[in-house]
Amino acid sequence: MTDLTRMWNRHLKRYTDPAFEKSAFIIFVEFCSDMVLDAGEVATLVKQRWSLKPSIFHLSEDVALELGQAMGIEHASWQNARGADFLAGRPGKRVFVGELRYCRSCLSMGNHSILFQLPQVVHCPIHEERLRMGCPHCGHPIPCNALALARNHLYCGACNRNVASERRRAALGGPIGHPPAECFLALRRVLSERPRAGESRSALQWDRSPAEIASNPTLGRRFHAHTVWGDPSAGKGFLRLPTESVLLDNEEVAISRPKFHALVRSAVISAFVDLAGRLGRYARLNEVPQGVEDAMHSAARLDLRLSTVAAAFWRSAGAFDVLRFVVGEMPPPTAKAPPFGYWLPEHSGAMRLVVERAVQALFVHTLLSLRRLRYGVQVAWSEVPDESVFLPPWRTLARAESGRLELQVRARVSAGTVERVVKRYCRSRLVEAPHSASALELIGSQGDADSVKAEG
């Protein structure tokens, strides 16, 4: 490889100039293309063949550094190209998407940024296009292990078509241009931001891989909302997320976990009581409908003649296991740990506001999911929705100048949202199922609000 590396060094400055934004993917592909490497030479670059199996974005630190040294790339440029500043001691597979994720306009010119492999980045800061995955021609995943890149270069391994067609045309007229690194500086700065002293943030337990999050636009937006708190006006490529900000008195005394659990349970009950008061004009909520409590635990078939608003309310209360307390019963003297209590801010005032927004969001999510259900048949009333659906992102900041605590919440649902959705669907009803119908037929039966009203 010595001779090949010497040849590569003639072009090295053009390929690794820090003034341009280039990922490890592009640098490695250009190296393999110029040197016309075969599989054996690629194996020599990284020594062990088993290290070729993962994505180039998931190479271990040692293997990645060996690869950069073998290509003769300056250390700082290679670390920047592989996103070492985002790894922060974590395995790459926990941070970056393994297969290629790209802006179509950038890739057509043979350009790519390591930032595109982060699932919380949803748009290209240059073209403001949504990032995508899969071959732009056939949709087949574009693998990024070293052998595949050395074999395919900038071609799809499935359909064998060029994924950088504009680059090929441009090359006929002169050198290939790469985007200036300064276009990505604002995005990189915000993504590299670490929590400040006295700051805490929501931290959902994401059980999805970066690739799963990035391939789902809805999950991508939620992940972005919980992980990116920088100033969106600093540059392009960010989601514009409304943030509610409230100043609270700072608490000097730490709250014990048992007391915190009791406070959370109290806040949940209070939030549902307040929600019930808002819904009282549209639905009867004075008692738990017969059979609902049993269905919460058994996931059994349930036939109801009930308004969709009431069904959504009791379904939401069941998710938090507070059905009886909402209708006036006293909570037990020792409260068990509430659902998602680990995720809430430990400041009691901040916690109460976040709980209120979470309850409102869960109710709206449940109402929208039930609005097309024709019969009162729900196989899993006890199933709690994906927490990322309704738990709003939050962070708390200690304000030394005022001696107070600032709470920032990104709540997509508020009391005003509840009012608008309920007014729209207050006439929708779940109706009793015909005795002759099978459970399977009922579960698959769908109807819009007008047909439900007619049935009712």
C-alpha positions as CSV (number, residue, x, y, z in Angstrom):
1,M,0.0,0.0,0.0
2,T,3.0,2.3,0.3
3,D,3.1,3.2,-3.4
4,L,-0.7,3.7,-3.6
5,T,-0.5,6.0,-0.5
6,R,2.3,8.0,-2.1
7,M,0.1,8.5,-5.2
8,W,-2.8,9.5,-3.1
9,N,-0.7,12.1,-1.3
10,R,-0.4,14.1,-4.5
11,H,-4.1,14.8,-4.3
12,L,-4.5,14.7,-0.5
13,K,-4.8,18.5,0.0
14,R,-7.7,18.8,-2.5
15,Y,-9.5,15.8,-0.9
16,T,-9.0,16.7,2.8
17,D,-9.0,20.5,2.8
18,P,-10.6,21.5,6.2
19,A,-12.3,24.4,4.4
20,F,-14.7,21.9,2.8
21,E,-17.3,19.6,4.4
22,K,-16.6,16.0,3.7
23,S,-17.5,12.8,5.6
24,A,-15.3,9.7,6.1
25,F,-17.6,8.1,3.5
26,I,-16.7,10.5,0.8
27,I,-12.9,10.5,1.6
28,F,-12.8,6.8,1.6
29,V,-14.8,6.4,-1.6
30,E,-12.5,9.0,-3.4
31,F,-9.4,7.2,-2.1
32,C,-10.7,3.8,-3.3
33,S,-11.8,5.3,-6.7
34,D,-8.5,7.0,-7.4
35,M,-6.4,4.1,-6.2
36,V,-8.7,1.5,-7.9
37,L,-8.4,-0.8,-4.8
38,D,-9.5,-4.4,-4.8
39,A,-10.9,-6.3,-1.8
40,G,-7.6,-7.6,-0.7
41,E,-6.0,-4.1,-0.5
42,V,-9.0,-2.8,1.4
43,A,-8.5,-5.6,3.9
44,T,-4.9,-4.6,4.3
45,L,-6.0,-1.1,5.1
46,V,-7.8,-2.1,8.2
47,K,-5.9,-5.3,9.0
48,Q,-8.7,-7.6,10.3
49,R,-11.3,-8.7,7.8
50,W,-14.0,-8.9,10.5
51,S,-13.6,-5.1,11.0
52,L,-15.0,-4.7,7.5
53,K,-18.4,-6.0,8.4
54,P,-19.8,-2.9,10.2
55,S,-20.4,0.4,8.6
56,I,-17.5,2.8,8.1
57,F,-19.4,5.0,10.5
58,H,-19.3,2.3,13.2
59,L,-15.6,1.4,13.1
60,S,-13.9,1.2,16.5
61,E,-11.6,4.0,17.5
62,D,-8.4,2.0,16.9
63,V,-9.5,0.7,13.5
64,A,-10.7,4.1,12.4
65,L,-7.4,5.7,13.3
66,E,-5.4,2.9,11.5
67,L,-7.5,3.5,8.4
68,G,-6.9,7.3,8.5
69,Q,-3.1,6.7,9.0
70,A,-3.0,4.2,6.1
71,M,-4.6,6.7,3.8
72,G,-2.1,9.4,5.0
73,I,-4.9,11.8,6.2
74,E,-4.0,14.4,8.8
75,H,-5.4,13.3,12.2
76,A,-7.7,16.4,12.9
77,S,-9.2,16.3,9.4
78,W,-10.0,12.6,9.7
79,Q,-11.5,12.9,13.2
80,N,-13.7,15.7,11.9
81,A,-14.8,13.7,8.9
82,R,-15.8,10.7,11.0
83,G,-17.6,12.8,13.6
84,A,-15.4,12.0,16.6
85,D,-16.7,15.1,18.5
86,F,-20.2,13.5,18.5
87,L,-19.1,10.1,19.8
88,A,-18.1,11.4,23.2
89,G,-16.9,8.0,24.4
90,R,-20.0,6.2,23.1
91,P,-19.9,3.4,20.5
92,G,-20.6,4.7,17.0
93,K,-23.6,2.4,16.6
94,R,-25.3,4.3,19.4
95,V,-24.9,7.6,17.6
96,F,-24.7,7.3,13.8
97,V,-27.0,5.7,11.2
98,G,-25.1,2.7,9.7
99,E,-26.3,2.9,6.1
100,L,-25.9,6.0,4.0
101,R,-28.3,8.9,4.8
102,Y,-28.0,11.9,2.6
103,C,-29.4,15.0,1.0
104,R,-30.2,14.1,-2.6
105,S,-28.9,17.4,-4.1
106,C,-25.6,16.9,-2.2
107,L,-25.2,13.3,-3.1
108,S,-25.8,13.9,-6.8
109,M,-22.7,16.0,-6.7
110,G,-20.8,13.4,-4.7
111,N,-21.0,15.4,-1.4
112,H,-21.9,14.1,2.1
113,S,-21.6,15.3,5.7
114,I,-21.1,13.2,8.8
115,L,-23.9,15.3,10.3
116,F,-26.4,13.6,8.0
117,Q,-25.8,10.3,9.8
118,L,-27.1,11.7,13.1
119,P,-30.8,10.8,13.4
120,Q,-31.7,14.1,15.0
121,V,-30.6,16.0,11.9
122,V,-33.7,16.1,9.6
123,H,-32.8,18.6,6.9
124,C,-29.7,19.6,4.8
125,P,-28.6,23.0,6.0
126,I,-27.6,24.0,2.4
127,H,-30.6,22.8,0.3
128,E,-33.1,22.5,3.2
129,E,-34.2,19.2,1.8
130,R,-35.3,16.3,4.1
131,L,-32.6,13.7,4.4
132,R,-33.4,10.3,3.0
133,M,-32.1,6.7,3.0
134,G,-31.9,4.1,0.2
135,C,-30.7,4.4,-3.4
136,P,-32.3,7.4,-5.1
137,H,-33.0,5.1,-8.1
138,C,-34.2,1.8,-6.7
139,G,-34.6,2.4,-3.0
140,H,-32.2,-0.4,-2.0
141,P,-30.2,0.4,1.2
142,I,-26.7,1.8,0.5
143,P,-24.3,-0.2,2.6
144,C,-21.3,1.6,4.0
145,N,-18.9,-1.1,5.0
146,A,-15.4,-0.8,3.6
147,L,-15.7,-3.7,1.1
148,A,-19.0,-2.4,-0.3
149,L,-17.6,1.1,-0.7
150,A,-14.4,-0.1,-2.3
151,R,-16.4,-2.3,-4.7
152,N,-19.2,0.1,-5.6
153,H,-17.6,3.6,-5.1
154,L,-20.5,6.0,-5.9
155,Y,-22.7,3.4,-7.5
156,C,-25.6,1.4,-6.0
157,G,-24.6,-2.2,-5.4
158,A,-28.2,-3.3,-6.2
159,C,-29.1,-1.5,-9.5
160,N,-25.5,-0.5,-10.4
161,R,-26.6,3.1,-11.2
162,N,-24.6,6.1,-10.4
163,V,-25.9,7.9,-7.2
164,A,-23.8,10.9,-8.0
165,S,-24.7,11.6,-11.7
166,E,-24.2,15.3,-11.5
167,R,-20.7,14.9,-10.1
168,R,-19.8,12.9,-13.2
169,R,-21.1,15.6,-15.5
170,A,-19.4,18.3,-13.6
171,A,-16.1,16.5,-13.6
172,L,-15.9,16.9,-17.4
173,G,-15.7,20.7,-17.0
174,G,-13.1,20.8,-14.2
175,P,-12.4,19.9,-10.5
176,I,-15.3,18.7,-8.3
177,G,-16.4,21.3,-5.8
178,H,-17.4,20.4,-2.2
179,P,-19.6,22.5,0.1
180,P,-17.8,25.0,2.4
181,A,-17.5,23.7,6.0
182,E,-18.8,27.0,7.3
183,C,-22.3,26.1,6.0
184,F,-22.3,23.4,8.6
185,L,-20.7,25.2,11.5
186,A,-23.9,26.4,13.1
187,L,-25.5,23.0,12.9
188,R,-22.3,21.3,14.3
189,R,-22.1,23.8,17.1
190,V,-25.7,23.2,18.3
191,L,-25.4,19.5,18.0
192,S,-22.2,19.4,20.0
193,E,-23.7,21.5,22.8
194,R,-23.5,19.8,26.2
195,P,-25.8,20.5,29.1
196,R,-24.6,23.5,31.2
197,A,-24.1,23.6,34.9
198,G,-27.4,23.5,36.6
199,E,-29.2,22.3,33.5
200,S,-31.2,19.1,33.2
201,R,-33.1,17.7,30.2
202,S,-35.7,15.1,29.3
203,A,-34.1,11.8,28.4
204,L,-36.5,9.3,26.9
205,Q,-35.4,5.7,26.9
206,W,-35.1,5.3,23.1
207,D,-35.2,1.6,22.3
208,R,-35.0,2.2,18.5
209,S,-31.7,2.1,16.6
210,P,-30.5,5.3,14.9
211,A,-31.5,3.8,11.5
212,E,-35.1,3.2,12.7
213,I,-35.4,6.7,14.1
214,A,-34.0,8.3,10.9
215,S,-36.1,6.2,8.5
216,N,-39.3,7.3,10.3
217,P,-40.1,11.1,9.9
218,T,-42.3,11.1,12.9
219,L,-39.8,9.5,15.2
220,G,-37.1,11.7,13.7
221,R,-39.0,14.8,14.7
222,R,-39.5,13.5,18.3
223,F,-35.9,12.5,18.7
224,H,-34.8,16.0,17.4
225,A,-37.2,17.7,19.8
226,H,-35.6,15.9,22.8
227,T,-32.0,16.1,21.8
228,V,-31.5,19.5,20.1
229,W,-31.9,22.5,22.3
230,G,-29.7,25.1,20.5
231,D,-30.9,28.3,19.0
232,P,-32.7,27.4,15.7
233,S,-32.0,30.9,14.3
234,A,-28.3,30.1,14.3
235,G,-28.5,28.3,11.0
236,K,-30.4,26.2,8.6
237,G,-31.2,22.5,8.9
238,F,-33.1,22.8,12.2
239,L,-36.7,22.1,13.0
240,R,-38.6,25.2,14.2
241,L,-40.1,24.0,17.4
242,P,-42.3,26.2,19.6
243,T,-41.1,26.3,23.2
244,E,-43.1,27.4,26.2
245,S,-40.9,29.1,28.9
246,V,-41.9,29.5,32.5
247,L,-39.9,31.0,35.5
248,L,-40.3,29.0,38.8
249,D,-39.0,29.5,42.3
250,N,-35.9,27.4,42.9
251,E,-36.2,24.6,45.4
252,E,-33.3,24.4,47.9
253,V,-34.3,21.1,49.5
254,A,-34.0,17.9,47.6
255,I,-37.1,15.7,47.4
256,S,-36.8,12.1,48.4
257,R,-37.9,9.5,45.8
258,P,-41.0,8.2,47.8
259,K,-42.1,11.8,48.3
260,F,-41.5,12.6,44.6
261,H,-43.6,9.6,43.5
262,A,-46.4,10.8,45.8
263,L,-46.2,14.3,44.3
264,V,-46.2,12.9,40.7
265,R,-49.3,10.7,41.5
266,S,-51.0,13.7,43.0
267,A,-50.1,15.8,39.9
268,V,-51.4,13.1,37.5
269,I,-54.8,12.9,39.4
270,S,-55.0,16.7,39.5
271,A,-54.3,16.9,35.8
272,F,-57.0,14.4,35.0
273,V,-59.5,16.1,37.3
274,D,-58.8,19.4,35.5
275,L,-59.2,17.7,32.1
276,A,-62.5,16.1,33.3
277,G,-63.8,19.6,34.2
278,R,-63.0,20.8,30.7
279,L,-64.7,17.8,29.0
280,G,-67.8,17.9,31.2
281,R,-69.6,20.1,28.7
282,Y,-69.2,17.5,26.0
283,A,-69.4,14.1,27.7
284,R,-70.7,12.4,30.8
285,L,-67.6,11.5,33.0
286,N,-69.2,11.1,36.4
287,E,-68.5,7.4,36.7
288,V,-66.2,4.8,35.1
289,P,-68.2,3.0,32.4
290,Q,-69.0,-0.6,33.3
291,G,-66.4,-3.1,32.1
292,V,-63.7,-0.6,31.4
293,E,-61.6,-1.4,34.5
294,D,-61.7,-5.1,33.8
295,A,-60.7,-4.5,30.2
296,M,-57.7,-2.4,31.4
297,H,-56.2,-5.5,33.0
298,S,-57.4,-8.3,30.9
299,A,-57.2,-6.7,27.4
300,A,-60.6,-8.4,26.7
301,R,-63.2,-7.5,24.2
302,L,-65.3,-4.5,25.3
303,D,-68.7,-3.5,23.9
304,L,-69.6,0.1,24.8
305,R,-72.3,2.7,23.9
306,L,-70.2,5.7,24.8
307,S,-69.0,9.0,23.3
308,T,-65.5,8.8,21.8
309,V,-64.5,11.7,24.0
310,A,-65.4,9.8,27.2
311,A,-63.8,6.6,25.9
312,A,-60.5,8.6,25.2
313,F,-60.6,10.1,28.6
314,W,-61.0,6.8,30.5
315,R,-58.5,5.1,28.2
316,S,-56.0,7.8,29.1
317,A,-56.8,7.6,32.8
318,G,-56.3,3.8,32.6
319,A,-52.8,4.3,31.1
320,F,-51.9,6.1,34.3
321,D,-53.9,3.8,36.6
322,V,-55.9,6.6,38.2
323,L,-59.5,5.8,37.1
324,R,-61.0,5.5,40.6
325,F,-59.1,8.5,42.0
326,V,-60.5,10.7,39.3
327,V,-64.1,10.0,40.4
328,G,-63.4,11.0,44.0
329,E,-61.7,8.1,45.7
330,M,-58.7,9.0,47.9
331,P,-55.3,7.8,46.6
332,P,-53.5,5.2,48.8
333,P,-51.3,6.6,51.6
334,T,-48.2,5.1,49.9
335,A,-48.0,5.8,46.2
336,K,-46.2,3.4,43.9
337,A,-43.8,4.7,41.3
338,P,-46.0,6.3,38.6
339,P,-45.5,5.5,34.9
340,F,-42.6,7.5,33.4
341,G,-41.7,9.1,36.7
342,Y,-38.0,8.6,36.0
343,W,-38.4,11.0,33.0
344,L,-39.9,14.0,34.8
345,P,-38.0,17.0,36.2
346,E,-37.4,16.7,40.0
347,H,-38.5,20.3,40.6
348,S,-42.1,19.9,41.8
349,G,-43.4,23.0,40.0
350,A,-41.8,22.0,36.8
351,M,-43.0,18.4,37.2
352,R,-46.6,19.5,37.6
353,L,-46.6,21.5,34.4
354,V,-44.9,18.8,32.4
355,V,-47.4,16.2,33.8
356,E,-50.3,18.4,32.8
357,R,-49.0,18.7,29.2
358,A,-48.3,15.0,29.1
359,V,-51.9,14.1,30.2
360,Q,-53.4,16.5,27.6
361,A,-51.2,15.1,24.9
362,L,-52.1,11.5,25.8
363,F,-55.8,12.4,25.7
364,V,-55.6,14.0,22.3
365,H,-53.5,11.2,20.9
366,T,-56.0,8.6,22.2
367,L,-59.1,10.6,21.0
368,L,-57.6,10.8,17.5
369,S,-56.8,7.1,17.4
370,L,-60.4,6.2,18.5
371,R,-62.3,8.7,16.4
372,R,-62.7,6.2,13.5
373,L,-63.5,3.2,15.7
374,R,-67.1,2.2,14.9
375,Y,-67.7,-0.2,17.8
376,G,-66.6,-0.2,21.4
377,V,-64.1,-3.0,20.7
378,Q,-60.5,-2.4,21.8
379,V,-58.3,-5.4,22.2
380,A,-55.7,-3.8,24.4
381,W,-57.2,-1.1,26.6
382,S,-54.4,-1.6,29.0
383,E,-51.7,-1.0,26.5
384,V,-49.8,2.3,27.2
385,P,-49.0,4.2,24.0
386,D,-45.4,4.8,23.0
387,E,-44.2,7.3,25.5
388,S,-42.5,9.4,22.8
389,V,-46.0,10.1,21.4
390,F,-47.2,12.2,24.3
391,L,-44.3,13.0,26.7
392,P,-43.2,16.6,25.8
393,P,-39.5,17.5,25.7
394,W,-38.3,19.7,28.5
395,R,-35.2,21.2,30.1
396,T,-34.6,23.3,33.2
397,L,-32.0,26.1,33.5
398,A,-30.9,27.7,36.7
399,R,-30.9,31.5,36.3
400,A,-28.3,32.9,38.7
401,E,-29.2,36.5,37.9
402,S,-32.8,36.0,39.2
403,G,-32.2,33.1,41.6
404,R,-35.0,31.3,39.8
405,L,-35.4,28.2,37.6
406,E,-36.5,28.5,34.0
407,L,-38.5,25.6,32.6
408,Q,-38.7,25.2,28.8
409,V,-41.3,22.8,27.5
410,R,-42.0,21.8,23.8
411,A,-45.6,20.9,24.1
412,R,-47.5,20.2,20.9
413,V,-50.7,19.9,22.9
414,S,-52.2,22.4,25.4
415,A,-55.6,23.2,26.9
416,G,-56.5,25.1,23.7
417,T,-55.6,22.1,21.6
418,V,-57.9,19.9,23.7
419,E,-60.8,22.3,23.3
420,R,-60.4,22.4,19.5
421,V,-60.2,18.6,19.1
422,V,-63.0,17.8,21.5
423,K,-65.4,20.3,19.7
424,R,-64.6,18.6,16.4
425,Y,-65.3,15.0,17.6
426,C,-67.7,15.5,20.5
427,R,-70.6,14.0,18.5
428,S,-68.6,10.9,17.6
429,R,-69.7,7.7,19.5
430,L,-68.7,4.1,20.0
431,V,-71.8,1.9,19.7
432,E,-72.8,-1.5,20.9
433,A,-71.6,-4.3,18.6
434,P,-74.3,-6.5,16.9
435,H,-74.6,-9.9,18.7
436,S,-74.1,-11.8,15.4
437,A,-70.8,-10.1,14.6
438,S,-67.5,-11.9,15.4
439,A,-64.8,-10.1,17.3
440,L,-62.5,-10.3,14.3
441,E,-65.0,-8.6,12.1
442,L,-65.6,-5.9,14.6
443,I,-61.9,-5.2,15.1
444,G,-61.4,-4.7,11.4
445,S,-64.5,-2.6,11.0
446,Q,-63.9,1.1,10.4
447,G,-66.3,4.0,9.9
448,D,-66.1,7.8,9.8
449,A,-67.7,10.1,12.4
450,D,-70.9,10.6,10.3
451,S,-71.6,6.9,10.0
452,V,-70.9,6.4,13.7
453,K,-73.4,9.1,14.5
454,A,-76.0,7.5,12.3
455,E,-75.5,4.2,14.0
456,G,-75.8,5.8,17.4
